[in-house]
Amino acid sequence: MSDTAPLLIAHAGSTNLEARELLRTLPLPQLGALLAALTPGPIEHLPDEAFDTPDERALAQAMGLAVADGRIPWAALQATRSGLAPRGAAWGWLTPCHFDVGMNDVRLSDAEGLALPPAQAQALTASMAPYFAEDGIVLHGLDEGRWLAQGEAFRDLATASPARVAGIDLNPWMPASPLLRRLLNEMQMLLYTHPVNTEREGQGLPPVNALWLSGCGALPATAPRDAARPMLVQDLAPSALREDWQAWAAAWQQVDAQHCAPLLARLRAGQPVVLTLCGARSLQTWRSAPRSTLARLGGLWRKPRLHDLLGAL
C-alpha cells in the first residue's frame, strides 16, 4: 500500500446490541485518535435490496470505478490486469459453489470451502466450456477460486457477490438474464453426475452442484486509479458473519494495532490519510483536511464515542 492509499475496513461496525455493548469498553486507541483528528464525511446507507456490500461499494469508489448497484466490473478489471482482452469487453465471474436446497429456499454454502484442486478445476472447465461457447461465452481457467468468463451477456448485468448473499435465500438474487438462467441451470444438471463430484463425495467433500455469477460488466474508457490502490482489510469479516462478537472484538484490537497504527503515524507525519469504515449496510469515510486551531482543540476535548460511530454502520 502506498503512503496515500486509502484504508478500508470491512465489517467495522454492527447494529447488534452485543457488539455495541462490547464497543463501549473495547480499547481501540489508534482508531480513536484517527477519528478525533480526521474530518468525517456523510454516512452512506445502502438499502436492504442493494446488490453491493458496503466494502464493495467503498472499494469501487476509492478506485474510481463506476458504482451503479450490482454493476461494478470486478471480473473485467481482473481480466484487463491479466492481459486477457482489450478494454471494453464484458466479463463475469463464475464461482463454483454448493447450494443447500430446502423446502422453500436455496442457500449458498461457503464457496471458499470448496477449494478445488487444479486437476478437478481443469476437468470441470473442459466439460463446461463447450456449453458456454454455444452462447458466445468464452470460459477461462479457474483463478483465485472462480472462473473468468467473457461475453456480451454480462454487459450491464446486475449481480451480487457470494459474500452479499451468504446465509439468505438465493432465489431473488438470480441473474435477470433468461439466457444466463438457462445456462446456469444446464450447469447444475451437468454437475449433478460429473465424475469430479463422484470423486469429491468419495473424499467426504461437498460436491460442486452450482455456479454463482457475479462481478459482471465492462470497464469504462478511463482506467481505474491503480497508483494509489486502496487496501481493504477483511480481518473482521469471519467473526462478524458468524456473529461471534467476542472474537470480532479481539480481531478489532489486532486491526487497530496492525492497520490503524501505521495510518495514524502517516497522519502525524503530515501525509494525507483516507479511512473508510464499512458495516453491514452502511459506510463512512474520514479524511485528513486542514482545520482551524479551534477545531483541532475541540477535537481533543470531544473524543468520538466509538460505540456510537461504529454502531451506526
C-alpha positions as CSV (number, residue, x, y, z in Angstrom):
1,M,0.0,0.0,0.0
2,S,1.3,3.4,-0.9
3,D,1.6,6.2,1.6
4,T,-1.5,7.9,0.2
5,A,-3.6,4.8,-0.4
6,P,-7.0,4.7,1.3
7,L,-7.5,2.2,4.1
8,L,-10.9,0.4,4.0
9,I,-12.1,-1.8,6.9
10,A,-14.9,-4.2,6.2
11,H,-17.4,-5.2,9.0
12,A,-16.0,-2.5,11.2
13,G,-19.4,-1.8,12.8
14,S,-22.6,-3.5,13.7
15,T,-26.0,-2.6,15.0
16,N,-26.1,-5.8,17.0
17,L,-26.7,-5.0,20.7
18,E,-24.0,-7.4,21.9
19,A,-21.4,-5.9,19.5
20,R,-22.4,-2.3,20.6
21,E,-22.0,-3.2,24.3
22,L,-18.5,-4.6,23.7
23,L,-17.6,-1.4,21.8
24,R,-18.3,0.7,24.9
25,T,-15.3,-0.7,26.7
26,L,-13.2,-2.0,23.9
27,P,-9.8,-0.2,23.8
28,L,-9.1,0.9,20.2
29,P,-6.7,3.8,20.9
30,Q,-5.3,4.1,17.4
31,L,-8.7,4.2,15.8
32,G,-10.0,6.7,18.4
33,A,-7.1,9.0,17.7
34,L,-7.6,8.8,14.0
35,L,-11.3,9.6,14.1
36,A,-10.6,12.5,16.5
37,A,-8.2,14.1,14.0
38,L,-9.9,13.3,10.7
39,T,-12.8,15.0,9.1
40,P,-15.9,12.8,8.7
41,G,-17.9,12.6,5.5
42,P,-21.6,11.6,5.5
43,I,-22.8,8.1,6.2
44,E,-23.8,6.3,3.1
45,H,-26.6,3.8,3.8
46,L,-27.3,1.1,1.3
47,P,-30.8,-0.2,1.0
48,D,-31.6,-3.8,2.1
49,E,-32.2,-4.8,-1.5
50,A,-28.8,-3.4,-2.8
51,F,-26.7,-5.8,-4.7
52,D,-23.4,-4.4,-3.4
53,T,-21.9,-4.8,0.1
54,P,-20.6,-1.6,1.7
55,D,-17.0,-2.7,1.4
56,E,-17.5,-3.5,-2.3
57,R,-19.1,0.0,-2.8
58,A,-16.3,1.7,-0.9
59,L,-13.6,-0.1,-2.8
60,A,-15.1,0.7,-6.2
61,Q,-15.4,4.4,-5.2
62,A,-11.8,4.5,-4.0
63,M,-10.6,3.0,-7.3
64,G,-12.6,5.4,-9.4
65,L,-14.9,2.6,-10.8
66,A,-18.5,3.1,-11.7
67,V,-20.7,2.4,-8.7
68,A,-24.1,1.5,-10.3
69,D,-25.6,-1.0,-7.9
70,G,-24.5,-4.6,-8.7
71,R,-22.6,-3.5,-11.8
72,I,-19.1,-3.0,-10.5
73,P,-17.0,-4.7,-13.2
74,W,-14.7,-6.6,-11.0
75,A,-14.2,-9.5,-13.4
76,A,-13.3,-7.1,-16.3
77,L,-10.8,-5.4,-14.0
78,Q,-9.1,-8.8,-13.3
79,A,-9.2,-9.7,-17.0
80,T,-7.6,-6.4,-18.0
81,R,-4.9,-6.7,-15.4
82,S,-4.1,-10.2,-16.6
83,G,-3.8,-9.1,-20.2
84,L,-6.7,-11.3,-21.4
85,A,-8.6,-8.8,-23.6
86,P,-8.7,-5.2,-24.6
87,R,-10.7,-2.8,-22.5
88,G,-14.4,-2.6,-23.4
89,A,-15.1,-6.4,-23.3
90,A,-17.8,-7.6,-20.9
91,W,-16.8,-10.1,-18.3
92,G,-18.3,-12.0,-15.3
93,W,-17.1,-14.2,-12.5
94,L,-18.4,-17.8,-12.1
95,T,-17.8,-19.2,-8.7
96,P,-18.0,-23.0,-8.1
97,C,-20.3,-23.4,-5.1
98,H,-22.6,-25.8,-3.2
99,F,-26.3,-25.0,-3.0
100,D,-28.2,-26.2,0.0
101,V,-31.8,-26.8,-1.3
102,G,-34.5,-26.6,1.4
103,M,-38.3,-26.9,1.2
104,N,-38.8,-23.2,0.4
105,D,-35.4,-21.7,-0.3
106,V,-32.0,-22.2,-1.7
107,R,-28.9,-21.1,0.2
108,L,-25.2,-20.8,-0.6
109,S,-22.6,-22.8,1.4
110,D,-19.2,-21.3,1.9
111,A,-17.8,-21.1,-1.6
112,E,-14.2,-20.8,-0.5
113,G,-14.6,-24.0,1.4
114,L,-14.7,-26.0,-1.9
115,A,-11.0,-25.5,-2.5
116,L,-10.9,-27.2,-5.9
117,P,-7.5,-28.7,-6.7
118,P,-6.1,-27.9,-10.2
119,A,-7.0,-31.3,-11.7
120,Q,-10.7,-31.0,-10.7
121,A,-10.8,-27.4,-11.8
122,Q,-9.4,-28.3,-15.2
123,A,-11.8,-31.3,-15.6
124,L,-14.8,-29.0,-14.9
125,T,-13.5,-26.3,-17.2
126,A,-13.2,-28.8,-20.1
127,S,-16.8,-30.1,-19.5
128,M,-18.4,-26.7,-19.1
129,A,-16.6,-24.6,-21.8
130,P,-18.5,-26.1,-24.8
131,Y,-21.9,-25.2,-23.3
132,F,-20.8,-21.6,-22.7
133,A,-19.3,-21.4,-26.2
134,E,-22.7,-22.2,-27.8
135,D,-24.0,-19.0,-26.2
136,G,-21.0,-16.9,-27.3
137,I,-19.2,-17.0,-23.9
138,V,-15.5,-17.8,-23.5
139,L,-14.7,-19.6,-20.3
140,H,-11.2,-19.2,-18.9
141,G,-9.4,-21.4,-16.4
142,L,-10.1,-21.2,-12.7
143,D,-8.2,-18.5,-10.9
144,E,-8.5,-17.3,-7.3
145,G,-11.3,-19.7,-6.8
146,R,-13.5,-18.7,-9.7
147,W,-13.7,-18.8,-13.5
148,L,-13.4,-15.7,-15.7
149,A,-16.0,-15.6,-18.5
150,Q,-16.2,-13.2,-21.4
151,G,-19.4,-12.5,-23.3
152,E,-21.9,-9.8,-24.2
153,A,-24.4,-11.5,-21.9
154,F,-22.5,-10.0,-18.9
155,R,-22.7,-6.3,-20.1
156,D,-24.8,-4.1,-17.8
157,L,-26.0,-7.1,-15.7
158,A,-26.6,-6.6,-12.0
159,T,-25.3,-9.4,-9.8
160,A,-24.5,-9.9,-6.1
161,S,-21.2,-11.4,-4.8
162,P,-21.2,-14.7,-2.8
163,A,-20.5,-12.6,0.3
164,R,-23.6,-10.5,-0.3
165,V,-26.0,-13.5,-0.5
166,A,-24.4,-15.6,2.3
167,G,-27.0,-17.1,4.6
168,I,-30.1,-15.8,2.7
169,D,-32.5,-17.2,0.1
170,L,-30.8,-17.1,-3.3
171,N,-34.0,-17.1,-5.4
172,P,-34.5,-13.2,-5.5
173,W,-30.8,-12.8,-6.4
174,M,-30.5,-14.9,-9.5
175,P,-29.4,-13.1,-12.7
176,A,-32.2,-11.3,-14.6
177,S,-31.0,-12.6,-18.0
178,P,-33.1,-15.6,-19.3
179,L,-30.0,-16.8,-21.3
180,L,-27.8,-17.0,-18.2
181,R,-30.5,-18.5,-16.0
182,R,-30.9,-21.3,-18.6
183,L,-27.2,-21.8,-18.9
184,L,-26.7,-21.9,-15.1
185,N,-29.5,-24.5,-14.9
186,E,-27.8,-26.6,-17.5
187,M,-24.6,-26.4,-15.5
188,Q,-26.4,-27.7,-12.4
189,M,-27.6,-30.7,-14.5
190,L,-24.1,-31.3,-15.8
191,L,-22.5,-31.1,-12.4
192,Y,-25.1,-33.5,-10.8
193,T,-23.4,-36.6,-12.3
194,H,-20.0,-35.2,-13.0
195,P,-17.0,-37.5,-12.2
196,V,-15.4,-34.7,-10.2
197,N,-18.3,-34.7,-7.8
198,T,-18.2,-38.5,-7.6
199,E,-14.5,-38.2,-6.6
200,R,-15.3,-35.4,-4.1
201,E,-18.1,-37.3,-2.4
202,G,-15.8,-40.3,-2.1
203,Q,-13.3,-38.0,-0.3
204,G,-16.0,-36.7,2.0
205,L,-16.0,-33.3,0.4
206,P,-19.1,-31.2,-0.7
207,P,-19.9,-31.6,-4.4
208,V,-19.9,-28.6,-6.7
209,N,-23.5,-28.5,-7.6
210,A,-23.9,-25.0,-9.0
211,L,-22.2,-21.8,-10.2
212,W,-22.7,-18.3,-8.8
213,L,-22.4,-15.4,-11.2
214,S,-21.0,-12.0,-10.0
215,G,-18.7,-9.1,-10.8
216,C,-20.3,-8.5,-14.3
217,G,-19.7,-5.6,-16.7
218,A,-17.1,-3.8,-18.8
219,L,-14.5,-1.3,-17.7
220,P,-15.0,2.3,-18.7
221,A,-12.7,4.0,-21.1
222,T,-10.8,5.7,-18.3
223,A,-8.6,3.3,-16.3
224,P,-9.2,2.9,-12.5
225,R,-6.7,4.6,-10.2
226,D,-4.0,2.0,-9.7
227,A,-1.4,4.4,-8.4
228,A,-3.0,4.6,-5.0
229,R,-4.8,1.3,-4.9
230,P,-6.7,1.1,-1.7
231,M,-6.1,-1.6,1.0
232,L,-9.2,-3.5,2.0
233,V,-8.9,-5.1,5.4
234,Q,-11.3,-8.1,5.9
235,D,-9.9,-9.5,9.1
236,L,-13.2,-8.7,10.9
237,A,-15.4,-10.5,8.4
238,P,-15.2,-14.1,9.5
239,S,-16.3,-13.4,13.1
240,A,-18.9,-10.8,12.1
241,L,-20.5,-13.2,9.7
242,R,-20.6,-15.9,12.4
243,E,-21.9,-13.3,14.8
244,D,-19.2,-14.3,17.2
245,W,-18.8,-10.8,18.7
246,Q,-16.2,-11.7,21.3
247,A,-13.9,-12.9,18.5
248,W,-14.9,-9.8,16.5
249,A,-13.8,-7.5,19.4
250,A,-10.5,-9.4,19.7
251,A,-9.9,-9.1,15.9
252,W,-10.7,-5.4,16.1
253,Q,-7.8,-4.9,18.6
254,Q,-5.5,-6.6,16.1
255,V,-6.7,-4.4,13.3
256,D,-6.2,-1.3,15.5
257,A,-2.6,-2.3,16.1
258,Q,-1.7,-3.6,12.7
259,H,-3.5,-1.2,10.4
260,C,-4.8,1.8,12.2
261,A,-1.5,2.5,14.0
262,P,0.5,2.9,10.7
263,L,-2.2,5.1,9.3
264,L,-2.1,7.3,12.4
265,A,1.7,7.5,12.0
266,R,1.3,8.8,8.5
267,L,-1.2,11.3,9.6
268,R,1.1,12.6,12.3
269,A,3.9,12.8,9.7
270,G,1.8,15.2,7.7
271,Q,0.8,12.8,4.9
272,P,-2.8,12.7,3.5
273,V,-4.9,10.0,5.0
274,V,-8.2,8.4,4.0
275,L,-10.1,5.9,6.2
276,T,-13.4,4.2,5.3
277,L,-15.3,2.1,7.8
278,C,-17.9,-0.3,6.5
279,G,-20.7,-2.0,8.4
280,A,-23.4,-4.5,7.3
281,R,-25.3,-2.0,5.2
282,S,-23.5,1.4,5.6
283,L,-20.1,3.0,5.1
284,Q,-18.5,6.3,6.2
285,T,-15.2,7.9,5.1
286,W,-12.9,10.2,7.1
287,R,-10.2,12.3,5.5
288,S,-7.3,14.5,6.6
289,A,-8.1,18.1,5.9
290,P,-6.7,21.5,7.1
291,R,-8.6,22.6,10.2
292,S,-8.6,25.7,12.3
293,T,-6.8,25.8,15.7
294,L,-10.2,26.0,17.4
295,A,-11.4,22.9,15.6
296,R,-8.3,21.0,16.5
297,L,-8.6,21.9,20.1
298,G,-12.3,21.0,20.0
299,G,-11.3,17.5,18.7
300,L,-9.1,17.0,21.7
301,W,-12.0,17.6,24.1
302,R,-14.7,15.8,22.2
303,K,-13.3,12.4,21.5
304,P,-15.7,10.4,19.3
305,R,-17.7,7.7,21.0
306,L,-16.7,4.6,19.1
307,H,-19.8,2.6,20.1
308,D,-22.0,5.3,18.6
309,L,-19.9,5.7,15.4
310,L,-19.4,2.0,14.7
311,G,-22.9,1.1,15.9
312,A,-24.4,3.4,13.3
313,L,-22.8,1.3,10.5
